[in-house]
Structures are given as structure tokens and as C-alpha cells.
Amino acid sequence: MTDPRLEWLDDPVTRRQVLRGALSGAVVLGAGGMLGACGDDDDGGGGGGGGTPAQSEGQLRSGGQLRVGATGGGAKDTIDAHRPTVDTDIMRCWNLYESLAVRTPDFSELQMLLAESIEPEAKPDTWTVRLKQGVTFHNGKPVTADDVIFSLKRILDPKDPKVGAASIGYITQNQLRKMDDRTVRIKLEFANSGFPDDLGQYFNAIVPTDYNVENPVGTGPFMYKSFTAGQQSEFTKYPDYHEDGKPYVDSLTIIDFPSDEARTNALLGGQVDVIDNLPAAQVQNAEANPNLRVLSSETGAWQPFTMRIDQAPFDDNRVRQAFRLIVDREQMVQQVLSGHGSVANDLYARYDPMYAGDLPQRQQDLDQAKSLLKQAGREGLSVELVTAPVFQGIVQAAQVFAEQAKGAGVNVRVRRVDSGTFYGDNYLSWTFAQDFWASRVYLSQVAQGDLPDSPFNETHWPPDEKFINLIQQARAEVDEAKRREILHECQTMQYEQGGYIIPYFSNIIDAYSAKLGGFVEAKCGFPFGNYWLKNVGFLA
Amino acid sequence: MTRLIVRRLLLGLLTLWLISLVVFAAMLALPGDAATAILGREATPERVAALRDQLNLEDSVVSQYLQWIGGVITGSFGESAATQQPVSELLSERVGNSLFLVFVASIVAIPLSIVIGVWLAMKRDKPVDHVGSTVSLILAALPEFVIGLGLVLLFATSVFQWFPAVSLLAPGERAWEAPEYVVLPAATLVLAVTPYISRIMRGSMVEVLESEYVTMARLKGLPERTVIWRHAVPNAIVPAIQVAALQLAWMAGGVVLVEYVFSYPGIGQLLVEAVANRDMLVVQAVVMLAAAVYVLMNLVADLATILVTPKLRTAAR
């Protein structure tokens, strides 16, 4: 089980590097087009940080069968609306089910989906959800208040909490009230003006009261046809979908690809029409292929290093600051993402309108880092960084960080474990590790990872009550200008003392056949813009 | 002979039992359990507790093992933690695919490598022999997934588009119903094992060709064809059988890497995934199966050796 030969299996990028070594860089593996491509290896040069939308022009026609290669998947795949964990699950969920609201792919607004409105009362601790008229489930049954209450209770079930329980756990369950067939009143345990965003997560989808996972029914653009864990799932167009004219294609097949090479090869060989997460190092080759299009979108997805602020050596803020100064962010974007990403500033939620973009961009400063470490009595510090191939690039980021840390005299020992170990008994309590997050608005993100009762608080932030009080104020504050002020203070605290090192926001890279169109940029951090295959069709 | 077979089979069972203990212990030694592995990033304490409860992971180690071995004796491999499907059902689909792949690879590889070995021995020290040796050394040195990716580049994506790059069997579809998906994975295995068998074959053939009875046969005026295939090859083949059996046994495990490259739905993929999922019962079943193949192949090789070696054949009676 610990055969080192097997280790590359769960890490596509390492494997690619092994291969590159094995073939002396002469053959650009698995990637499109060329054999012996002029010895110019594919690292480093990648098409800059910007998303260069390969937007197809022309009209989309109705019809056709769409085959999608999805990242990962395996025996633990699920089609349950409320248990999506891996990429393939999430893709199925987006296309089969829908939530009350959703952040648009460009992340600029919260679009109402099944809800007509989600409105607070005077104080944002009580909300009224009003459903759209005429939206039906795949079995023809209209969506009603009962379904909403059933779905929320199913998610929150204390005996079997689903993925979304962590995001809307502050709903007071016994006070969910049906006002009429299309109206639900929701009472919260505390005031939260960010509630609609928490509600509008893909894993908080609405399913009918007689929901059955064996024959799942939702309101999404595609209807269930078949599902085989670890292999593929098939869907057909829902003709009564509530957005006119969509989806374009008649059928959708989502195929699991545990290996990045196999997924890319399947696209090149025409066995699938579109794949998500094209490895950054293969972008150039795919772009050179006339039959393919590549869409690299800037996103708000971030993959931090997580330092536990309550454990030595990171309980000393000078050490944390020193570590943040060690990072050469530009170099990391180039080396880890082949340029397909943008530099970050140790703050998340870059697309939140209240993002503190005015704080100065942190640059590598090894002298300052050394001096901070010296002040903290931590010269020549040696730490262990736990990493696992749970997201593209993070193992490489760990290696690059270890290399950069040498410049400040810090010895970072990278300990690479498999995902089972990473999420095992030490999950959320590693002293120094890594993680990955999608785009979120600021307050949702704080609820997920930066409060004492957050489900995924990996840095054990905050250091004192002040931050908690500020967040509570901001949640209850309905005046935008005041909220902005409070949230700026919160972000300044995180910028000056936080336990996250956020070196970059990574791009999402979709690759698809030139016969297809309708792809949009995905700032939301999900492929195809919210995995919305309803927008995708064959060119007329 | 029967006694020998029975004895070997019993020893094989003992080996399998020991392996089951080792695998069980190894899985327990891995950090995390099925619940944390299945939930992955979403492993909040509440959800882990709920799932552990569902999966009966709170039972003691000894009772888990006894439950498993009891099940095996009564012919049940239990249920997969990740899919809640019976392990036997999960396996039966995949085992057929993997066996078919190994079968196709071996019926091509074994005759092919014997012919190559004989031919190179006859062309000993000529240019073609040197080229053959070099190529086989290179192939032997390359990891099989590199060979696989090379074949994909050549025959599926970049140069020719003759075969599918990825073996996308539809659910429920068996490999023999879609042979086009087997070509490249099988070719990869063939290229991976042929060098070993053909080099051994060449070596022992060279030896035999220098022997006195081959000279005698030639002096007697027998046609060269008869000398080679009637007299030389049967005597040179024993070491090749041993190596071929080892290679076949290796394929039972080596198929993991090849299946991964081609996304071929066989036991290899299942195993990799089951380990990641800490899906104990599936890991046990797959490893047991691979080990059983290994034990059996060794037995078959020994029997075949006995059958083609007159001295041993008579001694074994």
C-alpha cells in the first residue's frame, strides 16, 4: 500500500513531471498536437494571468449529445442532492438540482433561481422566502413551501447532517413556517444579512418531499436517466425547464476520470466533447490544436497554507508574518500554475464588493522575514508542512514554498500524505498544512472557516473576541456603508495577524471541442461557470 | 503428483491467510478510516460520527477481522463501505475485465516472445540480435505507464487516431463486447512483459543450440526447422515458462498502473480507489484475489515445468 510506485497515482502533476523526466522533455505528454515539440517545455510560459476567453461565436442549435469528462470520481460517488463531495458529484448536482438562489458565474450578484425573493424582516434574523410561480420538478409536481421545508430539514437532520448543514446550521429548525403554498418564513439563531448567500449554495438544493435517491428528481435543466458510481451518469433534457430555450443539448453524459492524463487524452481522441480542469501545463498544447478551445478564467478560488495560530511556532504573530513575507507570489503563480492564476494578498473573497483591496500588496521580503524571526527567537526555524494531492497544484505549492523558505533560513520539511491520511484524525488540527476553497462572499467564508464554531476552522482563528464581535455586528448591520467599515476592520486584522498564507487565486481551465459554444468565464470558481451545461450547445 | 498439488494448494491457503492478516494490519495502520476518507474535505465531526455509526466502524479490531474471515469462509466478502454494494458484486464486474485484459496480453505476449527469443538466438551476434537486445532492454527499463502513454500519443491522439485513447466501457458493458478498448492496454502489457520472456528464451536457446545433441541432430542431416522446433525449443523452454508465469503473476498486480492510464474499469482501478477510501473489505478482496492468482500461477508453472522435463516427470510419480 505504501509502494512508492503507486504514489504518483493520486497526483497528476507529479506524475506528469516524472514522465517529463522520463522522456527528457522531448514529448509533451498526453497533450495535444505535437511530438517532439521543439524542446520548449510547457512550464512557465502559460498565457499570462488573464483569462483569455476562447468564446465561440455563432448561434447554438438545439439538440446533440454532450459528453463531459469530469475530474476524479470513484466508488464513493453520489447523486444525492445534499451529499456532493467530489468534483463529479458537484457537477451532477448543478445540472440535476437547483437551490433557491445562486451567485452568477461572474459572481457579481445573487440571482434568484427557485425563489422569487428572499427578504429579511426589520432585523435580519427572520427571513421570508417567496417561491417563483410555475416551476416544476422533473415529475411535473410544482415546487412548494413544503418542499423547501422538507429539503432544509433533510440537510440539517441532526442524526445525519448533510454537506450544507455546515453553512446554514444557524436556522432555527423548529421555527420553519409555511405561510402559504409559495411562502416560507425562516427564523435564524442570530441576525445575518448574508443569509441568502448561505442559502444559495449548490449543496442546499430543493428536492421534493417524496425525494428518493434511487430515482432522483430535481428542478435542474437535466433529468436523471442513469448513474453508475465511478463510471458515468446519464441525463436527458428537461423540456419544461424554467429558463426558456435551455438546455440546448438533448442528453448529457458525465464520465469520471480519476486520471488527468486519461481525461485530456479522451478529449484529444474525441471520446468526450468537454473536460474541466485542464492541467495548466497542457494549456499551450491544447490551444495549438485547431479542434479544441480553451477557456482559462480567473476565479476567487484559493489554496492557502494554514498556520495554526494557537500552536508553536505560529502562536507568535511575528512568525506568521515572516512566513507570509517568505512567499514570492509571482514565482509561485508561474511555477505552480504555469501562469494561470493571479497573485493574492493573504485575504480571501476577492469578488466580494467589500473586499479590502486597498491594503498594500504583500511582496517577498526575506530580510524583513529574517528579522521578524530573529525578534521572535526563531532563527533557523524548522517546521513540517503537511500536504496531500487533494487539489491541483497544492503539493507543488508546498515544494515551492519550502524552496523559497530556504532564503529566510527556514527549513520546511514537506510531508506528503495521501488524501485519506490528510482528512484522517488530524484533519483541521495540523499545525501547518494546506487547503482549498471556492469563491465565496466574505461573510459566508468567515462562517465556514474563521469563527470558533466554524466547521472548517483550520487556523484556529480568531485570536480574541474582538473579531467575533465585529462579525456579529456586521451580520446584523443593514446599512451597507457601516457594514463595509466593519468588514474592512475584520480584514485588516486578518491581513496583519491571520493564520492563512494565500499566495494566489487559481484559474479554472475548461477545454472543449471547437464544435461547442456557450461557455462563460467562471469567477465563481466552478468549471463552465457554475457547471452550467444548460448554457452549452453545439454550434449551428 | 496429486499429493504435490494438494500440498501446494494447502500451502497456498496458508499464504493467503497470512496475507489477509498483513493487509488487515496495514489498513489499520493507515491514518483515517472509511468515514473520514469518504467524507474527505467535508469531514465535520458530526458527519463523521453519523457515518461511523452507519458503517459499524466502532466495532473492535478483532471482531471486525473475525466478521470478515467468517464471511469469507461462508462465501461472502461483505459490503463496500463506500458504495454499500456487496463486494462480490463490485468485484465480479471488474474481475472479468481485468482477467480478459491479462488473458489477451498473455496469449499474444507468450508465443510472441518465444518466437522472438528463438529468432534472436539463431541470429546471435548479428546486427538484428544487437538491435533486438537493446530494444528489449529499453522496453524493460521503461515503466509500463510510460509505454502506455507513448502508445496513446502514437495510436490514439497525436499521430494516428486508430484506437480510443481511454477505455470508456459503458456501465455493465464487458471488455470482450468492446474489444477496441482492450487493444492499447493489452499492447502496453505485451510490451512490458515480452522483453523479459524473450531475453530468457534467447539465453536458454543459445545454450541449447551449442549443445551436443543439436550438433548431432544437424550432423544427422535433419532439416533445420525440425532441429529447432522439435529438438532445441522444447529443451530451451523451461526457464521461459518459469519467467512467463512470474510475468503473468506480475500482471495481476501490474495491471493497476495500466488500468489507471487508460481509465480501464478493472480491479486495479478498484484497488487504488479502495485504498484511498479506506474501504477495508474491498482492499482485502482484491488483494486476496491477486495473491491467489500469484499462488496459482506459480503452481501452474511448476507443473508445466514438470510436464516438459522428463526427469522431473518421472520423479514426481
Interface residues (C-beta under 8 A of the other chain):
Chain A: M1 R5 L6 L9 D10 R15 L19 A22 L23 V27 L29 G30 G32 G33 M34 L35 G74 A75 K76 T85 V86 P158 K159 D160 P161 K162 V163 A165 A166 S226 T228 A229 G230 Q231 Q232 I255 D256 F257 P258 S259 E261 A262 R263 N265 A266 L268 G269 G270 Q271 V390 V417 D418 S419 G420 T421 F422 Y423 G424 D425 N426 Y427 D435 F436 P455 F456
Chain B: A26 M27 L30 P31 G32 D33 T36 A37 I38 L39 G40 R41 E42 A43 T44 E46 R47 A50 S80 A82 T83 L90 L142 P143 F145 V146 L149 G150 V152 L153 A156 T157 S158 V159 Q161 P164 A165 V166 L168 L169 A170 P171 G172 V256 L257 Y260 V261 F262 S263 P265 Q269 L270 V272 E273 A274 V275 A276 N277 R278 D279 V282 V283
